[in-house]
Amino acid sequence: MTLTGYETQVLRLLAGSTEPIGTFDVPDRLQRQPVPDIDAPDEDPVRAAWTEERLGLVESLIALCDKGLADVAVRADGENGDRFVVTEAGRVFLAQQ
């Protein structure tokens, strides 16, 4: 199985955490693009790059779940979003890298 760069980053983040990580905590912890100015228009290149990276990281979390390498540990409750952990298959995958 091959992972994208984002998937690898997210999997390592989950594996290194002692507790489940929330959906939007993933990009908050991993995002490298600079935060756009609050008044920047949608078509601003800084905003576009920031948004693309943020969505890519969240999509990678979903892809890891689809691949069985991550799973929901705590379901959303209407106030808090889902929180995720690495699965045993995810740990085995990382150990083989």
Beta strands, then each sheet from edge to edge (+ up, - down):
strand 1: 21-22
strand 2: 70-74
strand 3: 83-86
sheet 1: 1+ 3- 2+
end
